[in-house]
Amino acid sequence: MEDPWYDADHQVRRVRWNGMIKWRGEEIFIGEALAGELIGLAEHESGGHITRFCHRDLGVIDRDCRFLRFAPLVRGSASLRKRQ
């Protein structure tokens, strides 16, 4: 499979075997499932960077170099019960 292509406004990193990338001098865990894959990072108005694989947004790396994953609501979670 070919590497994904990202727009010019993205910085690109290859995920290491252990799921980590190097970002601004820090090691950040993205996920072992993406080992060997290229991910794109696009600056967000918040000052963080949206992290993408292909056309899927994975999460955001905030100003403190923490990766905050976008995750769907888990069935039975408190936040899901509040919405019902």
Summary of the structure (lengths in Angstrom):
residues: 84
radius of gyration: 14.3
end to end distance: 41.4
largest distance: 43.2
contacts: 189
relative contact order: 0.18
helix: 11%
strand: 39%
